[in-house]
Amino acid sequence: SKYPDKKLAILTCMDTRLLELLPAALGIKNGDAKIIKNAGGVIVHPYGSVVRSLLVGILEVGVEEVRVIGHTDCGVEKLVERGIDQQHIDIVRHSGIDLERWLGGFESVESSVHETVRRLKEHPLMPKNVRISGFIMDSATGELTRVEE
Ligand code: ZN
């Protein structure tokens, strides 16, 4: 049905390595959870599509828990280093875009997950009884580590 069986929503990275690792590590199957993916599993904008999808999941289909799951060796951090012309980067910066933030580039996956959890918890439209937590998944083994607040 459209209602997730575990009342759980997951925000995670689109990395294909997680496709089988993630459900296995969490012990979930099709229909158990709403899974929202983008590059890095980050919130680019507080009123963008990720937050909107999570809020719709909470308000419309009964999601009670949100887990933000980053992963080791996440490619998003490397995008800027991949030979993009510095001039182009400067143009984007000068047009008022925080490039690192937009790409989800944080110093570490841990700080990225931490920041995403914080943004969700502090979001003005987030109901206070929704449980929000962050994890990092080992991209090779699927092992999950909780990110402390
Ligand atoms: Zn990733």
Backbone and ligand atoms as CSV (ligand in chain L), in Angstrom:
chain,resi,resn,atom,element,x,y,z
A,1,SER,N,N,0.851,-1.188,0.000
A,1,SER,CA,C,0.000,0.000,0.000
A,1,SER,C,C,0.884,1.234,0.000
A,2,LYS,N,N,0.281,2.382,-0.032
A,2,LYS,CA,C,1.091,3.602,-0.014
A,2,LYS,C,C,1.618,3.908,1.387
A,3,TYR,N,N,1.119,3.202,2.381
A,3,TYR,CA,C,1.582,3.426,3.754
A,3,TYR,C,C,2.764,2.506,4.063
A,4,PRO,N,N,3.932,3.085,4.395
A,4,PRO,CA,C,5.094,2.229,4.671
A,4,PRO,C,C,4.873,1.418,5.948
A,5,ASP,N,N,5.141,0.118,5.896
A,5,ASP,CA,C,4.835,-0.778,7.016
A,5,ASP,C,C,5.572,-0.406,8.291
A,6,LYS,N,N,6.786,0.084,8.176
A,6,LYS,CA,C,7.553,0.401,9.384
A,6,LYS,C,C,7.451,1.867,9.780
A,7,LYS,N,N,6.605,2.641,9.107
A,7,LYS,CA,C,6.439,4.073,9.410
A,7,LYS,C,C,7.781,4.791,9.411
A,8,LEU,N,N,8.622,4.394,8.463
A,8,LEU,CA,C,10.003,4.864,8.410
A,8,LEU,C,C,10.271,5.517,7.056
A,9,ALA,N,N,10.999,6.642,7.092
A,9,ALA,CA,C,11.501,7.245,5.860
A,9,ALA,C,C,13.019,7.311,5.959
A,10,ILE,N,N,13.666,7.066,4.838
A,10,ILE,CA,C,15.121,7.068,4.802
A,10,ILE,C,C,15.582,8.062,3.753
A,11,LEU,N,N,16.504,8.925,4.155
A,11,LEU,CA,C,17.158,9.820,3.202
A,11,LEU,C,C,18.580,9.326,3.034
A,12,THR,N,N,18.927,8.966,1.802
A,12,THR,CA,C,20.252,8.414,1.589
A,12,THR,C,C,20.789,8.798,0.221
A,13,CYS,N,N,21.999,8.297,-0.080
A,13,CYS,CA,C,22.688,8.650,-1.324
A,13,CYS,C,C,22.224,7.747,-2.461
A,14,MET,N,N,22.321,8.268,-3.673
A,14,MET,CA,C,21.896,7.503,-4.847
A,14,MET,C,C,22.949,6.477,-5.290
A,15,ASP,N,N,24.088,6.436,-4.598
A,15,ASP,CA,C,25.163,5.501,-4.944
A,15,ASP,C,C,24.618,4.085,-5.129
A,16,THR,N,N,24.949,3.466,-6.271
A,16,THR,CA,C,24.378,2.152,-6.592
A,16,THR,C,C,24.858,1.045,-5.659
A,17,ARG,N,N,26.005,1.265,-4.995
A,17,ARG,CA,C,26.475,0.238,-4.063
A,17,ARG,C,C,25.498,0.017,-2.906
A,18,LEU,N,N,24.677,1.053,-2.628
A,18,LEU,CA,C,23.769,0.948,-1.484
A,18,LEU,C,C,22.468,0.223,-1.825
A,19,LEU,N,N,22.282,-0.035,-3.099
A,19,LEU,CA,C,20.993,-0.556,-3.567
A,19,LEU,C,C,20.580,-1.828,-2.833
A,20,GLU,N,N,21.519,-2.742,-2.661
A,20,GLU,CA,C,21.202,-3.984,-1.947
A,20,GLU,C,C,21.687,-3.948,-0.508
A,21,LEU,N,N,22.797,-3.226,-0.280
A,21,LEU,CA,C,23.370,-3.162,1.079
A,21,LEU,C,C,22.391,-2.538,2.077
A,22,LEU,N,N,21.762,-1.469,1.660
A,22,LEU,CA,C,20.945,-0.697,2.598
A,22,LEU,C,C,19.736,-1.479,3.127
A,23,PRO,N,N,18.908,-2.037,2.238
A,23,PRO,CA,C,17.767,-2.816,2.768
A,23,PRO,C,C,18.229,-4.001,3.612
A,24,ALA,N,N,19.334,-4.612,3.209
A,24,ALA,CA,C,19.836,-5.766,3.969
A,24,ALA,C,C,20.288,-5.339,5.364
A,25,ALA,N,N,21.023,-4.218,5.428
A,25,ALA,CA,C,21.549,-3.751,6.718
A,25,ALA,C,C,20.423,-3.329,7.661
A,26,LEU,N,N,19.357,-2.785,7.091
A,26,LEU,CA,C,18.265,-2.287,7.928
A,26,LEU,C,C,17.194,-3.346,8.157
A,27,GLY,N,N,17.317,-4.441,7.438
A,27,GLY,CA,C,16.308,-5.485,7.565
A,27,GLY,C,C,14.953,-5.060,7.041
A,28,ILE,N,N,14.975,-4.293,5.955
A,28,ILE,CA,C,13.695,-3.858,5.389
A,28,ILE,C,C,13.509,-4.448,3.999
A,29,LYS,N,N,12.261,-4.597,3.608
A,29,LYS,CA,C,11.943,-5.072,2.267
A,29,LYS,C,C,11.047,-4.046,1.579
A,30,ASN,N,N,10.717,-4.324,0.331
A,30,ASN,CA,C,9.859,-3.416,-0.427
A,30,ASN,C,C,8.603,-3.063,0.355
A,31,GLY,N,N,8.310,-1.783,0.442
A,31,GLY,CA,C,7.083,-1.377,1.106
A,31,GLY,C,C,7.233,-1.069,2.578
A,32,ASP,N,N,8.379,-1.390,3.154
A,32,ASP,CA,C,8.590,-1.113,4.578
A,32,ASP,C,C,8.848,0.357,4.852
A,33,ALA,N,N,9.523,1.015,3.924
A,33,ALA,CA,C,9.965,2.379,4.192
A,33,ALA,C,C,9.882,3.232,2.935
A,34,LYS,N,N,9.716,4.525,3.143
A,34,LYS,CA,C,9.836,5.487,2.049
A,34,LYS,C,C,11.315,5.823,1.925
A,35,ILE,N,N,11.896,5.596,0.772
A,35,ILE,CA,C,13.323,5.858,0.604
A,35,ILE,C,C,13.510,6.998,-0.401
A,36,ILE,N,N,14.168,8.052,0.067
A,36,ILE,CA,C,14.413,9.232,-0.758
A,36,ILE,C,C,15.912,9.315,-1.007
A,37,LYS,N,N,16.275,9.408,-2.273
A,37,LYS,CA,C,17.700,9.391,-2.614
A,37,LYS,C,C,18.077,10.604,-3.455
A,38,ASN,N,N,19.268,11.121,-3.197
A,38,ASN,CA,C,19.889,12.065,-4.116
A,38,ASN,C,C,21.398,11.929,-3.968
A,39,ALA,N,N,22.135,12.747,-4.687
A,39,ALA,CA,C,23.597,12.675,-4.592
A,39,ALA,C,C,24.026,13.118,-3.210
A,40,GLY,N,N,24.540,12.197,-2.417
A,40,GLY,CA,C,25.026,12.512,-1.087
A,40,GLY,C,C,24.001,12.367,0.025
A,41,GLY,N,N,22.743,12.238,-0.335
A,41,GLY,CA,C,21.708,12.141,0.694
A,41,GLY,C,C,21.611,13.403,1.521
A,42,VAL,N,N,21.655,14.534,0.856
A,42,VAL,CA,C,21.702,15.816,1.572
A,42,VAL,C,C,20.453,16.659,1.293
A,43,ILE,N,N,20.285,17.669,2.124
A,43,ILE,CA,C,19.234,18.657,1.909
A,43,ILE,C,C,19.871,19.886,1.293
A,44,VAL,N,N,19.544,20.152,0.042
A,44,VAL,CA,C,20.138,21.298,-0.647
A,44,VAL,C,C,19.402,22.575,-0.258
A,45,HIS,N,N,18.110,22.475,-0.118
A,45,HIS,CA,C,17.299,23.649,0.169
A,45,HIS,C,C,16.236,23.271,1.207
A,46,PRO,N,N,16.025,24.142,2.218
A,46,PRO,CA,C,15.062,23.785,3.266
A,46,PRO,C,C,13.635,23.602,2.755
A,47,TYR,N,N,13.333,24.166,1.583
A,47,TYR,CA,C,11.999,23.964,1.008
A,47,TYR,C,C,12.092,23.297,-0.365
A,48,GLY,N,N,13.139,22.504,-0.532
A,48,GLY,CA,C,13.328,21.771,-1.775
A,48,GLY,C,C,12.609,20.430,-1.747
A,49,SER,N,N,12.866,19.617,-2.775
A,49,SER,CA,C,12.079,18.399,-2.967
A,49,SER,C,C,12.326,17.342,-1.893
A,50,VAL,N,N,13.521,17.321,-1.301
A,50,VAL,CA,C,13.792,16.294,-0.288
A,50,VAL,C,C,12.952,16.542,0.968
A,51,VAL,N,N,13.001,17.765,1.471
A,51,VAL,CA,C,12.231,18.089,2.671
A,51,VAL,C,C,10.737,17.944,2.385
A,52,ARG,N,N,10.333,18.368,1.210
A,52,ARG,CA,C,8.924,18.239,0.828
A,52,ARG,C,C,8.488,16.771,0.841
A,53,SER,N,N,9.312,15.912,0.247
A,53,SER,CA,C,8.971,14.490,0.213
A,53,SER,C,C,8.894,13.906,1.622
A,54,LEU,N,N,9.836,14.287,2.471
A,54,LEU,CA,C,9.821,13.779,3.846
A,54,LEU,C,C,8.580,14.268,4.585
A,55,LEU,N,N,8.244,15.538,4.428
A,55,LEU,CA,C,7.080,16.083,5.125
A,55,LEU,C,C,5.792,15.448,4.624
A,56,VAL,N,N,5.702,15.213,3.318
A,56,VAL,CA,C,4.517,14.536,2.775
A,56,VAL,C,C,4.431,13.129,3.362
A,57,GLY,N,N,5.569,12.459,3.469
A,57,GLY,CA,C,5.592,11.127,4.072
A,57,GLY,C,C,5.105,11.158,5.517
A,58,ILE,N,N,5.486,12.192,6.244
A,58,ILE,CA,C,5.107,12.317,7.649
A,58,ILE,C,C,3.626,12.691,7.787
A,59,LEU,N,N,3.211,13.659,6.992
A,59,LEU,CA,C,1.853,14.191,7.158
A,59,LEU,C,C,0.796,13.332,6.467
A,60,GLU,N,N,1.178,12.687,5.356
A,60,GLU,CA,C,0.165,11.977,4.560
A,60,GLU,C,C,0.160,10.473,4.759
A,61,VAL,N,N,1.313,9.878,4.960
A,61,VAL,CA,C,1.327,8.415,5.016
A,61,VAL,C,C,1.849,7.861,6.350
A,62,GLY,N,N,1.909,8.710,7.357
A,62,GLY,CA,C,2.143,8.205,8.703
A,62,GLY,C,C,3.572,7.881,9.082
A,63,VAL,N,N,4.539,8.467,8.377
A,63,VAL,CA,C,5.939,8.249,8.768
A,63,VAL,C,C,6.186,8.863,10.149
A,64,GLU,N,N,6.818,8.084,11.041
A,64,GLU,CA,C,7.081,8.564,12.402
A,64,GLU,C,C,8.573,8.685,12.695
A,65,GLU,N,N,9.387,8.135,11.784
A,65,GLU,CA,C,10.826,8.141,12.015
A,65,GLU,C,C,11.557,8.414,10.704
A,66,VAL,N,N,12.586,9.272,10.787
A,66,VAL,CA,C,13.410,9.578,9.620
A,66,VAL,C,C,14.849,9.214,9.943
A,67,ARG,N,N,15.463,8.430,9.070
A,67,ARG,CA,C,16.883,8.129,9.242
A,67,ARG,C,C,17.657,8.693,8.055
A,68,VAL,N,N,18.679,9.471,8.376
A,68,VAL,CA,C,19.576,10.012,7.364
A,68,VAL,C,C,20.778,9.081,7.310
A,69,ILE,N,N,21.032,8.505,6.142
A,69,ILE,CA,C,22.112,7.518,6.056
A,69,ILE,C,C,23.124,7.916,4.984
A,70,GLY,N,N,24.278,8.407,5.435
A,70,GLY,CA,C,25.392,8.675,4.537
A,70,GLY,C,C,26.212,7.409,4.384
A,71,HIS,N,N,27.262,7.487,3.603
A,71,HIS,CA,C,28.092,6.289,3.463
A,71,HIS,C,C,29.545,6.656,3.223
A,72,THR,N,N,30.419,5.714,3.542
A,72,THR,CA,C,31.849,5.932,3.349
A,72,THR,C,C,32.153,5.992,1.851
A,73,ASP,N,N,33.227,6.691,1.496
A,73,ASP,CA,C,33.663,6.757,0.109
A,73,ASP,C,C,32.571,7.317,-0.805
A,74,CYS,N,N,31.883,8.351,-0.321
A,74,CYS,CA,C,30.800,8.959,-1.109
A,74,CYS,C,C,31.405,9.888,-2.154
A,75,GLY,N,N,31.043,9.683,-3.415
A,75,GLY,CA,C,31.653,10.409,-4.525
A,75,GLY,C,C,31.364,11.889,-4.567
A,76,VAL,N,N,30.310,12.306,-3.886
A,76,VAL,CA,C,29.916,13.711,-3.979
A,76,VAL,C,C,31.027,14.640,-3.522
A,77,GLU,N,N,31.765,14.193,-2.508
A,77,GLU,CA,C,32.835,15.037,-1.977
A,77,GLU,C,C,33.911,15.325,-3.016
A,78,LYS,N,N,33.999,14.487,-4.024
A,78,LYS,CA,C,35.105,14.612,-4.971
A,78,LYS,C,C,34.742,15.369,-6.241
A,79,LEU,N,N,33.486,15.724,-6.401
A,79,LEU,CA,C,33.050,16.308,-7.668
A,79,LEU,C,C,33.854,17.538,-8.066
A,80,VAL,N,N,34.126,18.383,-7.090
A,80,VAL,CA,C,34.805,19.635,-7.396
A,80,VAL,C,C,36.249,19.384,-7.836
A,81,GLU,N,N,36.808,18.295,-7.347
A,81,GLU,CA,C,38.202,18.009,-7.688
A,81,GLU,C,C,38.360,17.323,-9.038
A,82,ARG,N,N,37.267,17.028,-9.697
A,82,ARG,CA,C,37.347,16.192,-10.878
A,82,ARG,C,C,37.615,16.973,-12.162
A,83,GLY,N,N,38.540,17.875,-12.097
A,83,GLY,CA,C,38.996,18.550,-13.298
A,83,GLY,C,C,38.079,19.635,-13.830
A,84,ILE,N,N,37.177,20.119,-12.994
A,84,ILE,CA,C,36.324,21.211,-13.441
A,84,ILE,C,C,37.147,22.497,-13.442
A,85,ASP,N,N,37.050,23.242,-14.533
A,85,ASP,CA,C,37.809,24.469,-14.714
A,85,ASP,C,C,37.566,25.444,-13.550
A,86,GLN,N,N,38.651,25.915,-12.941
A,86,GLN,CA,C,38.539,26.839,-11.806
A,86,GLN,C,C,37.724,28.080,-12.173
A,87,GLN,N,N,37.868,28.524,-13.437
A,87,GLN,CA,C,37.115,29.693,-13.891
A,87,GLN,C,C,35.607,29.452,-13.778
A,88,HIS,N,N,35.187,28.268,-14.153
A,88,HIS,CA,C,33.762,27.936,-14.070
A,88,HIS,C,C,33.294,27.912,-12.611
A,89,ILE,N,N,34.145,27.395,-11.774
A,89,ILE,CA,C,33.810,27.346,-10.348
A,89,ILE,C,C,33.655,28.768,-9.803
A,90,ASP,N,N,34.593,29.646,-10.215
A,90,ASP,CA,C,34.525,31.034,-9.753
A,90,ASP,C,C,33.255,31.730,-10.242
A,91,ILE,N,N,32.883,31.461,-11.494
A,91,ILE,CA,C,31.665,32.083,-12.046
A,91,ILE,C,C,30.450,31.680,-11.219
A,92,VAL,N,N,30.385,30.393,-10.902
A,92,VAL,CA,C,29.258,29.906,-10.096
A,92,VAL,C,C,29.266,30.566,-8.728
A,93,ARG,N,N,30.453,30.654,-8.122
A,93,ARG,CA,C,30.561,31.279,-6.801
A,93,ARG,C,C,30.111,32.735,-6.836
A,94,HIS,N,N,30.557,33.445,-7.881
A,94,HIS,CA,C,30.234,34.877,-7.964
A,94,HIS,C,C,28.762,35.120,-8.252
A,95,SER,N,N,28.070,34.099,-8.714
A,95,SER,CA,C,26.638,34.292,-8.952
A,95,SER,C,C,25.830,33.978,-7.685
A,96,GLY,N,N,26.542,33.888,-6.575
A,96,GLY,CA,C,25.842,33.792,-5.290
A,96,GLY,C,C,25.483,32.384,-4.858
A,97,ILE,N,N,26.046,31.395,-5.507
A,97,ILE,CA,C,25.731,30.011,-5.133
A,97,ILE,C,C,26.853,29.459,-4.261
A,98,ASP,N,N,26.459,28.898,-3.131
A,98,ASP,CA,C,27.423,28.226,-2.268
A,98,ASP,C,C,27.662,26.843,-2.854
A,99,LEU,N,N,28.683,26.761,-3.690
A,99,LEU,CA,C,28.910,25.560,-4.499
A,99,LEU,C,C,29.106,24.301,-3.662
A,100,GLU,N,N,29.935,24.411,-2.650
A,100,GLU,CA,C,30.198,23.235,-1.819
A,100,GLU,C,C,28.919,22.717,-1.178
A,101,ARG,N,N,28.141,23.656,-0.694
A,101,ARG,CA,C,26.902,23.262,-0.038
A,101,ARG,C,C,25.935,22.652,-1.053
A,102,TRP,N,N,25.868,23.274,-2.225
A,102,TRP,CA,C,24.935,22.811,-3.255
A,102,TRP,C,C,25.287,21.398,-3.711
A,103,LEU,N,N,26.556,21.140,-3.812
A,103,LEU,CA,C,26.990,19.802,-4.215
A,103,LEU,C,C,26.975,18.813,-3.059
A,104,GLY,N,N,26.755,19.321,-1.872
A,104,GLY,CA,C,26.773,18.435,-0.712
A,104,GLY,C,C,28.168,18.148,-0.239
A,105,GLY,N,N,29.105,19.017,-0.611
A,105,GLY,CA,C,30.486,18.778,-0.235
A,105,GLY,C,C,30.773,19.231,1.183
A,106,PHE,N,N,30.947,18.299,2.080
A,106,PHE,CA,C,31.307,18.626,3.442
A,106,PHE,C,C,32.698,18.066,3.697
A,107,GLU,N,N,33.282,18.457,4.817
A,107,GLU,CA,C,34.611,17.935,5.150
A,107,GLU,C,C,34.574,16.427,5.284
A,108,SER,N,N,33.486,15.909,5.772
A,108,SER,CA,C,33.400,14.467,5.969
A,108,SER,C,C,31.943,14.048,5.860
A,109,VAL,N,N,31.761,12.773,5.619
A,109,VAL,CA,C,30.386,12.269,5.536
A,109,VAL,C,C,29.702,12.421,6.888
A,110,GLU,N,N,30.493,12.340,7.957
A,110,GLU,CA,C,29.919,12.485,9.288
A,110,GLU,C,C,29.331,13.883,9.498
A,111,SER,N,N,30.087,14.908,9.098
A,111,SER,CA,C,29.548,16.260,9.276
A,111,SER,C,C,28.362,16.510,8.348
A,112,SER,N,N,28.370,15.867,7.179
A,112,SER,CA,C,27.242,15.988,6.259
A,112,SER,C,C,25.970,15.415,6.879
A,113,VAL,N,N,26.068,14.211,7.427
A,113,VAL,CA,C,24.906,13.566,8.050
A,113,VAL,C,C,24.449,14.379,9.258
A,114,HIS,N,N,25.425,14.815,10.050
A,114,HIS,CA,C,25.125,15.601,11.238
A,114,HIS,C,C,24.339,16.858,10.873
A,115,GLU,N,N,24.812,17.552,9.850
A,115,GLU,CA,C,24.175,18.791,9.404
A,115,GLU,C,C,22.765,18.527,8.859
A,116,THR,N,N,22.621,17.446,8.124
A,116,THR,CA,C,21.310,17.121,7.548
A,116,THR,C,C,20.300,16.802,8.650
A,117,VAL,N,N,20.729,16.051,9.650
A,117,VAL,CA,C,19.848,15.731,10.782
A,117,VAL,C,C,19.450,17.023,11.499
A,118,ARG,N,N,20.438,17.879,11.721
A,118,ARG,CA,C,20.164,19.136,12.415
A,118,ARG,C,C,19.144,19.988,11.644
A,119,ARG,N,N,19.322,20.051,10.307
A,119,ARG,CA,C,18.410,20.855,9.491
A,119,ARG,C,C,16.984,20.308,9.547
A,120,LEU,N,N,16.866,19.006,9.564
A,120,LEU,CA,C,15.528,18.406,9.635
A,120,LEU,C,C,14.889,18.673,10.996
A,121,LYS,N,N,15.684,18.508,12.061
A,121,LYS,CA,C,15.145,18.708,13.407
A,121,LYS,C,C,14.712,20.149,13.632
A,122,GLU,N,N,15.454,21.075,13.033
A,122,GLU,CA,C,15.166,22.491,13.251
A,122,GLU,C,C,14.194,23.052,12.224
A,123,HIS,N,N,13.741,22.202,11.306
A,123,HIS,CA,C,12.848,22.708,10.264
A,123,HIS,C,C,11.520,23.143,10.892
A,124,PRO,N,N,11.061,24.350,10.529
A,124,PRO,CA,C,9.850,24.877,11.176
A,124,PRO,C,C,8.597,24.035,10.923
A,125,LEU,N,N,8.580,23.243,9.868
A,125,LEU,CA,C,7.381,22.448,9.579
A,125,LEU,C,C,7.491,21.001,10.058
A,126,MET,N,N,8.603,20.677,10.722
A,126,MET,CA,C,8.793,19.298,11.166
A,126,MET,C,C,8.053,19.043,12.483
A,127,PRO,N,N,7.096,18.111,12.499
A,127,PRO,CA,C,6.416,17.803,13.766
A,127,PRO,C,C,7.417,17.314,14.811
A,128,LYS,N,N,7.236,17.745,16.058
A,128,LYS,CA,C,8.233,17.489,17.095
A,128,LYS,C,C,8.291,16.015,17.527
A,129,ASN,N,N,7.247,15.264,17.231
A,129,ASN,CA,C,7.254,13.860,17.678
A,129,ASN,C,C,7.888,12.909,16.663
A,130,VAL,N,N,8.419,13.449,15.562
A,130,VAL,CA,C,9.097,12.599,14.582
A,130,VAL,C,C,10.526,12.345,15.059
A,131,ARG,N,N,10.912,11.060,15.093
A,131,ARG,CA,C,12.272,10.714,15.508
A,131,ARG,C,C,13.206,10.849,14.303
A,132,ILE,N,N,14.303,11.572,14.493
A,132,ILE,CA,C,15.246,11.809,13.399
A,132,ILE,C,C,16.639,11.425,13.865
A,133,SER,N,N,17.301,10.573,13.100
A,133,SER,CA,C,18.640,10.154,13.501
A,133,SER,C,C,19.518,9.988,12.266
A,134,GLY,N,N,20.827,9.933,12.492
A,134,GLY,CA,C,21.775,9.842,11.390
A,134,GLY,C,C,22.704,8.645,11.523
A,135,PHE,N,N,23.067,8.081,10.383
A,135,PHE,CA,C,23.950,6.917,10.356
A,135,PHE,C,C,24.934,7.037,9.193
A,136,ILE,N,N,26.040,6.334,9.320
A,136,ILE,CA,C,26.960,6.188,8.198
A,136,ILE,C,C,27.083,4.705,7.890
A,137,MET,N,N,26.934,4.390,6.605
A,137,MET,CA,C,27.046,2.997,6.197
A,137,MET,C,C,28.403,2.760,5.550
A,138,ASP,N,N,29.027,1.664,5.920
A,138,ASP,CA,C,30.267,1.262,5.253
A,138,ASP,C,C,29.890,0.741,3.860
A,139,SER,N,N,30.431,1.388,2.826
A,139,SER,CA,C,30.039,1.053,1.453
A,139,SER,C,C,30.441,-0.354,1.047
A,140,ALA,N,N,31.374,-0.941,1.770
A,140,ALA,CA,C,31.812,-2.299,1.419
A,140,ALA,C,C,31.066,-3.365,2.208
A,141,THR,N,N,30.892,-3.129,3.506
A,141,THR,CA,C,30.330,-4.183,4.354
A,141,THR,C,C,28.860,-3.970,4.709
A,142,GLY,N,N,28.384,-2.742,4.554
A,142,GLY,CA,C,27.007,-2.455,4.939
A,142,GLY,C,C,26.836,-2.171,6.420
A,143,GLU,N,N,27.952,-2.174,7.140
A,143,GLU,CA,C,27.866,-1.907,8.580
A,143,GLU,C,C,27.406,-0.476,8.847
A,144,LEU,N,N,26.477,-0.322,9.778
A,144,LEU,CA,C,25.925,0.985,10.098
A,144,LEU,C,C,26.513,1.513,11.395
A,145,THR,N,N,26.902,2.791,11.387
A,145,THR,CA,C,27.383,3.446,12.597
A,145,THR,C,C,26.509,4.657,12.853
A,146,ARG,N,N,26.033,4.773,14.055
A,146,ARG,CA,C,25.184,5.907,14.404
A,146,ARG,C,C,26.017,7.176,14.547
A,147,VAL,N,N,25.518,8.263,13.999
A,147,VAL,CA,C,26.193,9.555,14.152
A,147,VAL,C,C,25.605,10.245,15.364
A,148,GLU,N,N,26.459,10.494,16.352
A,148,GLU,CA,C,25.992,11.144,17.583
A,148,GLU,C,C,25.660,12.597,17.317
A,149,GLU,N,N,24.741,13.117,18.096
A,149,GLU,CA,C,24.336,14.512,17.918
A,149,GLU,C,C,25.277,15.453,18.633
L,1,ZN,ZN,ZN,27.263,8.767,-2.021
